[in-house]
Amino acid sequence: MAGKSKKKAETVFLVCDETGDYNYVLRRKPGGEKLKLSKYSPRLRKHTMHTEKKK
């Protein structure tokens, strides 16, 4: 077990593609592709595409 390195979870934000608002915060392991999800945008009151962005 001593040889394993743990990857720390990092904080990422989901940003609305249409308004640019930071609506959601996630903690996930580094690496992999950027998330692109359909989430609810309170300002527009409808579901829009949200893209992962680091701070």
N, C-alpha and C positions, 0 to 999 in steps of 0.2 A: 504493500500500500504506500510505502514511502516514495516510490518513483512516480506516482501519478500527480499530475498538476491539475488543479481545479481552475476552471474558467469562471471568473466572477460574472454575475449577472449585471448587465448595464441597463440604464434607464434610456428608453427611446420614446419619442412622441409620435403620435399619428396626426398628421397635418391635413386639413381639408384642401383638396386640389382647387376648389372653386373660390373659397373665401380666404384661405391661408391661415385659418384659426387652428390653434393647438387644442384639440378637443379631448384627446385621450392620451394617457401615459401608461406605458408597459415596461415591465422588467423582463429582459430576455437574455439568453446567452449570446455572446458575440459570434459573428460568422454567419454564413448562409446568405440568402438573397434578402433584399429589402421587402418588407411587407407592403402589400397593396390590397386594402380591404374596403368593402362597402360598409360604411358606418353612418350613423345618424348625425346630421349637422343641425344643432339647435337654432342657429341663426337663419338657415334656409328652411327649416322644418321639413326636411326630407333626407333620404339616404343619398350620400355622395361618396365618391372614391376618396380614400384617405391613404397617404403614403407615409412610410416610416422616415423619421428624421432624427438625427442625434443633436444634442444641444450644443 
